[in-house]
Amino acid sequence: MNKSGLIDAISNTTSLTKREAENSVDALGHEVVSEVRAGRRVSLGGFDSFNPTQRGAKEIGQQVDQEGSSKGAGDRCRQAACRKDRQARSGHNRPSSAFR
């Protein structure tokens, strides 16, 4: 079930309009996120519990070479393209004479 399905279900089982049900779902989500961000555990009986966790920052698209300089994903793609181009010019990866 997604958010709109939950809103429909609440609207159908209560006297709330869809707009009121949507506001209720939004308020619940806001409060859960606020509490978890503050480092507190949220437990909704019979539903679920939400626990704060600590994790390290993500490193996206960065690779450090042996000299210590970082290379982004674009650099790696350009390097791979250059390798393929060099191989094509040098005759590597060409079909053997049996396939010509």
ZAMARGU-4260 file (C-alpha; in steps of 0.2 Angstrom, whole numbers, plus 5000, padded with zeros to 4 digits):
<rodrens>
0) 5000/5000/5000 | 5006/5017/4996 | 5002/5034/5003 | 4987/5037/4991 | 4980/5019/4996
5) 4982/5023/5014 | 4973/5040/5012 | 4958/5031/5003 | 4957/5017/5016 | 4956/5030/5030
10) 4944/5040/5021 | 4933/5025/5017 | 4933/5019/5035 | 4931/5035/5044 | 4920/5051/5042
15) 4935/5060/5036 | 4936/5068/5019 | 4950/5063/5007 | 4958/5080/5011 | 4957/5077/5030
20) 4964/5060/5028 | 4978/5066/5018 | 4982/5080/5031 | 4981/5066/5045 | 4994/5055/5035
25) 5005/5070/5032 | 5005/5075/5050 | 5009/5057/5056 | 5023/5056/5044 | 5030/5073/5049
30) 5029/5069/5068 | 5038/5052/5065 | 5052/5060/5055 | 5054/5074/5068 | 5055/5062/5082
35) 5067/5050/5074 | 5078/5065/5068 | 5079/5070/5086 | 5086/5053/5091 | 5070/5046/5099
40) 5062/5029/5095 | 5044/5029/5088 | 5033/5014/5091 | 5016/5013/5084 | 5008/4998/5093
45) 5002/4985/5080 | 5010/4994/5066 | 5029/4997/5066 | 5043/5005/5076 | 5055/5018/5069
50) 5073/5019/5076 | 5086/5032/5074 | 5102/5025/5066 | 5119/5033/5064 | 5128/5030/5048
55) 5143/5037/5038 | 5142/5049/5024 | 5140/5042/5007 | 5154/5043/4995 | 5146/5044/4977
60) 5157/5043/4962 | 5174/5046/4970 | 5188/5034/4968 | 5205/5038/4975 | 5220/5032/4965
65) 5237/5027/4971 | 5244/5044/4971 | 5230/5050/4982 | 5220/5061/4970 | 5202/5057/4968
70) 5194/5053/4951 | 5175/5056/4948 | 5164/5044/4939 | 5166/5055/4923 | 5185/5053/4923
75) 5183/5034/4924 | 5171/5034/4910 | 5182/5045/4899 | 5197/5033/4904 | 5187/5018/4899
80) 5182/5026/4882 | 5200/5030/4878 | 5205/5012/4882 | 5192/5006/4870 | 5197/5018/4857
85) 5216/5013/4859 | 5211/4995/4858 | 5201/4998/4842 | 5215/5007/4834 | 5228/4994/4838
90) 5219/4980/4831 | 5214/4972/4848 | 5196/4965/4850 | 5194/4963/4831 | 5187/4947/4825
95) 5200/4934/4819 | 5202/4931/4801 | 5191/4915/4802 | 5176/4927/4805 | 5180/4939/4791
</rodrens>
